[in-house]
Amino acid sequence: MKLSTPIQAHGKEIVEIDLKKPDGGTIRRCGYPFKIETAKSGSQIQHIDAQAVSNYVSELAGIPMSSVDKLSPEDYMTATAEVLSFFGTADAQETS
């Protein structure tokens, strides 16, 4: 994933991060990056867990949390979509 705004990680400028695919151990450590709620209408609403997403970005990209904290909003949202795509939920009907 090419970053729109470079960040610092491990003493170097980073312009791109690669999010490796998580495994069961990663999911256990980071938790699910979303929660599903059923609305009164019966539709499902996906609530994104920003802390869990941050944990995934840090672990999957191999960068410290302090570097995740420096991601621009645009890059953070792109990373969020990539993390969710591992769970088949990037195209959920409703998100909050």
Rosetta constraint file for C-alpha pairs under 8 A:
AtomPair CA 1 CA 16 HARMONIC 5.46 0.50
AtomPair CA 1 CA 17 HARMONIC 5.24 0.50
AtomPair CA 1 CA 18 HARMONIC 5.87 0.50
AtomPair CA 1 CA 19 HARMONIC 7.73 0.50
AtomPair CA 1 CA 79 HARMONIC 7.78 0.50
AtomPair CA 2 CA 15 HARMONIC 6.13 0.50
AtomPair CA 2 CA 16 HARMONIC 4.27 0.50
AtomPair CA 2 CA 17 HARMONIC 6.55 0.50
AtomPair CA 3 CA 15 HARMONIC 5.30 0.50
AtomPair CA 3 CA 16 HARMONIC 5.28 0.50
AtomPair CA 3 CA 17 HARMONIC 7.37 0.50
AtomPair CA 3 CA 75 HARMONIC 5.95 0.50
AtomPair CA 4 CA 15 HARMONIC 7.71 0.50
AtomPair CA 4 CA 72 HARMONIC 7.64 0.50
AtomPair CA 4 CA 74 HARMONIC 7.47 0.50
AtomPair CA 4 CA 75 HARMONIC 6.45 0.50
AtomPair CA 5 CA 15 HARMONIC 7.12 0.50
AtomPair CA 5 CA 71 HARMONIC 7.36 0.50
AtomPair CA 5 CA 72 HARMONIC 6.44 0.50
AtomPair CA 5 CA 75 HARMONIC 7.62 0.50
AtomPair CA 6 CA 13 HARMONIC 6.35 0.50
AtomPair CA 6 CA 14 HARMONIC 5.44 0.50
AtomPair CA 6 CA 15 HARMONIC 4.66 0.50
AtomPair CA 6 CA 16 HARMONIC 7.71 0.50
AtomPair CA 6 CA 71 HARMONIC 7.99 0.50
AtomPair CA 7 CA 13 HARMONIC 5.68 0.50
AtomPair CA 7 CA 14 HARMONIC 5.24 0.50
AtomPair CA 7 CA 15 HARMONIC 6.79 0.50
AtomPair CA 7 CA 67 HARMONIC 6.52 0.50
AtomPair CA 7 CA 70 HARMONIC 6.29 0.50
AtomPair CA 7 CA 71 HARMONIC 6.67 0.50
AtomPair CA 8 CA 12 HARMONIC 5.44 0.50
AtomPair CA 8 CA 13 HARMONIC 4.59 0.50
AtomPair CA 8 CA 14 HARMONIC 5.74 0.50
AtomPair CA 8 CA 67 HARMONIC 6.16 0.50
AtomPair CA 8 CA 70 HARMONIC 7.99 0.50
AtomPair CA 9 CA 13 HARMONIC 6.47 0.50
AtomPair CA 9 CA 14 HARMONIC 6.47 0.50
AtomPair CA 9 CA 63 HARMONIC 6.07 0.50
AtomPair CA 9 CA 64 HARMONIC 6.84 0.50
AtomPair CA 9 CA 67 HARMONIC 5.68 0.50
AtomPair CA 10 CA 63 HARMONIC 7.46 0.50
AtomPair CA 10 CA 64 HARMONIC 7.86 0.50
AtomPair CA 17 CA 61 HARMONIC 5.89 0.50
AtomPair CA 18 CA 60 HARMONIC 7.54 0.50
AtomPair CA 18 CA 61 HARMONIC 5.42 0.50
AtomPair CA 19 CA 57 HARMONIC 6.89 0.50
AtomPair CA 19 CA 60 HARMONIC 4.84 0.50
AtomPair CA 19 CA 61 HARMONIC 4.75 0.50
AtomPair CA 19 CA 82 HARMONIC 7.81 0.50
AtomPair CA 19 CA 83 HARMONIC 7.88 0.50
AtomPair CA 20 CA 60 HARMONIC 5.18 0.50
AtomPair CA 20 CA 61 HARMONIC 6.68 0.50
AtomPair CA 21 CA 60 HARMONIC 7.13 0.50
AtomPair CA 21 CA 86 HARMONIC 6.90 0.50
AtomPair CA 22 CA 26 HARMONIC 5.55 0.50
AtomPair CA 22 CA 27 HARMONIC 6.81 0.50
AtomPair CA 22 CA 60 HARMONIC 6.90 0.50
AtomPair CA 22 CA 86 HARMONIC 7.55 0.50
AtomPair CA 23 CA 27 HARMONIC 6.42 0.50
AtomPair CA 24 CA 28 HARMONIC 6.19 0.50
AtomPair CA 25 CA 29 HARMONIC 6.21 0.50
AtomPair CA 26 CA 30 HARMONIC 5.92 0.50
AtomPair CA 26 CA 31 HARMONIC 7.93 0.50
AtomPair CA 26 CA 56 HARMONIC 7.75 0.50
AtomPair CA 26 CA 59 HARMONIC 7.94 0.50
AtomPair CA 27 CA 31 HARMONIC 5.20 0.50
AtomPair CA 27 CA 32 HARMONIC 6.43 0.50
AtomPair CA 30 CA 52 HARMONIC 5.63 0.50
AtomPair CA 30 CA 53 HARMONIC 8.00 0.50
AtomPair CA 30 CA 55 HARMONIC 5.69 0.50
AtomPair CA 30 CA 56 HARMONIC 6.19 0.50
AtomPair CA 31 CA 52 HARMONIC 6.07 0.50
AtomPair CA 32 CA 49 HARMONIC 7.79 0.50
AtomPair CA 32 CA 52 HARMONIC 6.61 0.50
AtomPair CA 33 CA 48 HARMONIC 6.01 0.50
AtomPair CA 33 CA 49 HARMONIC 5.08 0.50
AtomPair CA 33 CA 50 HARMONIC 7.21 0.50
AtomPair CA 33 CA 51 HARMONIC 7.91 0.50
AtomPair CA 33 CA 52 HARMONIC 4.96 0.50
AtomPair CA 33 CA 53 HARMONIC 5.27 0.50
AtomPair CA 33 CA 83 HARMONIC 7.75 0.50
AtomPair CA 33 CA 84 HARMONIC 7.02 0.50
AtomPair CA 34 CA 46 HARMONIC 6.40 0.50
AtomPair CA 34 CA 47 HARMONIC 5.38 0.50
AtomPair CA 34 CA 48 HARMONIC 4.32 0.50
AtomPair CA 34 CA 49 HARMONIC 5.10 0.50
AtomPair CA 34 CA 52 HARMONIC 7.96 0.50
AtomPair CA 35 CA 46 HARMONIC 5.75 0.50
AtomPair CA 35 CA 47 HARMONIC 5.12 0.50
AtomPair CA 35 CA 48 HARMONIC 6.53 0.50
AtomPair CA 35 CA 49 HARMONIC 7.27 0.50
AtomPair CA 36 CA 44 HARMONIC 6.45 0.50
AtomPair CA 36 CA 45 HARMONIC 5.68 0.50
AtomPair CA 36 CA 46 HARMONIC 4.68 0.50
AtomPair CA 36 CA 47 HARMONIC 6.31 0.50
AtomPair CA 37 CA 44 HARMONIC 5.64 0.50
AtomPair CA 37 CA 45 HARMONIC 5.15 0.50
AtomPair CA 37 CA 46 HARMONIC 6.43 0.50
AtomPair CA 37 CA 47 HARMONIC 7.63 0.50
AtomPair CA 38 CA 42 HARMONIC 5.77 0.50
AtomPair CA 38 CA 43 HARMONIC 5.77 0.50
AtomPair CA 38 CA 44 HARMONIC 4.50 0.50
AtomPair CA 38 CA 45 HARMONIC 6.13 0.50
AtomPair CA 39 CA 43 HARMONIC 5.46 0.50
AtomPair CA 39 CA 44 HARMONIC 6.04 0.50
AtomPair CA 39 CA 45 HARMONIC 6.79 0.50
AtomPair CA 44 CA 93 HARMONIC 7.78 0.50
AtomPair CA 44 CA 94 HARMONIC 7.39 0.50
AtomPair CA 45 CA 93 HARMONIC 7.44 0.50
AtomPair CA 45 CA 94 HARMONIC 5.33 0.50
AtomPair CA 45 CA 95 HARMONIC 6.01 0.50
AtomPair CA 45 CA 96 HARMONIC 7.56 0.50
AtomPair CA 46 CA 92 HARMONIC 7.06 0.50
AtomPair CA 46 CA 94 HARMONIC 6.11 0.50
AtomPair CA 46 CA 95 HARMONIC 4.74 0.50
AtomPair CA 46 CA 96 HARMONIC 6.41 0.50
AtomPair CA 47 CA 95 HARMONIC 5.72 0.50
AtomPair CA 47 CA 96 HARMONIC 4.99 0.50
AtomPair CA 48 CA 53 HARMONIC 7.90 0.50
AtomPair CA 48 CA 95 HARMONIC 7.08 0.50
AtomPair CA 48 CA 96 HARMONIC 6.43 0.50
AtomPair CA 49 CA 53 HARMONIC 6.24 0.50
AtomPair CA 50 CA 54 HARMONIC 6.07 0.50
AtomPair CA 51 CA 55 HARMONIC 6.21 0.50
AtomPair CA 52 CA 56 HARMONIC 6.29 0.50
AtomPair CA 53 CA 57 HARMONIC 6.23 0.50
AtomPair CA 53 CA 80 HARMONIC 6.20 0.50
AtomPair CA 53 CA 83 HARMONIC 6.82 0.50
AtomPair CA 54 CA 58 HARMONIC 6.14 0.50
AtomPair CA 54 CA 65 HARMONIC 7.28 0.50
AtomPair CA 54 CA 68 HARMONIC 6.61 0.50
AtomPair CA 55 CA 59 HARMONIC 6.15 0.50
AtomPair CA 55 CA 65 HARMONIC 7.42 0.50
AtomPair CA 56 CA 60 HARMONIC 5.61 0.50
AtomPair CA 56 CA 61 HARMONIC 7.96 0.50
AtomPair CA 56 CA 83 HARMONIC 7.05 0.50
AtomPair CA 57 CA 61 HARMONIC 5.63 0.50
AtomPair CA 57 CA 62 HARMONIC 7.80 0.50
AtomPair CA 57 CA 63 HARMONIC 7.68 0.50
AtomPair CA 57 CA 68 HARMONIC 6.97 0.50
AtomPair CA 57 CA 79 HARMONIC 6.97 0.50
AtomPair CA 57 CA 83 HARMONIC 7.43 0.50
AtomPair CA 58 CA 62 HARMONIC 5.62 0.50
AtomPair CA 58 CA 63 HARMONIC 4.93 0.50
AtomPair CA 58 CA 64 HARMONIC 5.62 0.50
AtomPair CA 58 CA 65 HARMONIC 5.61 0.50
AtomPair CA 58 CA 67 HARMONIC 8.00 0.50
AtomPair CA 58 CA 68 HARMONIC 6.34 0.50
AtomPair CA 59 CA 63 HARMONIC 6.77 0.50
AtomPair CA 59 CA 64 HARMONIC 7.96 0.50
AtomPair CA 63 CA 67 HARMONIC 6.33 0.50
AtomPair CA 63 CA 68 HARMONIC 7.17 0.50
AtomPair CA 64 CA 68 HARMONIC 6.68 0.50
AtomPair CA 65 CA 69 HARMONIC 6.17 0.50
AtomPair CA 66 CA 70 HARMONIC 6.71 0.50
AtomPair CA 67 CA 71 HARMONIC 6.89 0.50
AtomPair CA 68 CA 76 HARMONIC 7.97 0.50
AtomPair CA 71 CA 75 HARMONIC 5.85 0.50
AtomPair CA 71 CA 76 HARMONIC 5.68 0.50
AtomPair CA 72 CA 76 HARMONIC 6.00 0.50
AtomPair CA 73 CA 77 HARMONIC 6.12 0.50
AtomPair CA 74 CA 78 HARMONIC 6.29 0.50
AtomPair CA 75 CA 79 HARMONIC 6.09 0.50
AtomPair CA 76 CA 80 HARMONIC 6.05 0.50
AtomPair CA 77 CA 81 HARMONIC 6.24 0.50
AtomPair CA 78 CA 82 HARMONIC 6.33 0.50
AtomPair CA 79 CA 83 HARMONIC 6.16 0.50
AtomPair CA 80 CA 84 HARMONIC 6.15 0.50
AtomPair CA 81 CA 85 HARMONIC 6.05 0.50
AtomPair CA 81 CA 90 HARMONIC 5.67 0.50
AtomPair CA 82 CA 86 HARMONIC 6.87 0.50
AtomPair CA 82 CA 90 HARMONIC 7.53 0.50
AtomPair CA 83 CA 87 HARMONIC 7.48 0.50
AtomPair CA 84 CA 88 HARMONIC 6.58 0.50
AtomPair CA 84 CA 89 HARMONIC 5.41 0.50
AtomPair CA 84 CA 90 HARMONIC 5.13 0.50
AtomPair CA 85 CA 89 HARMONIC 5.66 0.50
AtomPair CA 85 CA 90 HARMONIC 4.79 0.50
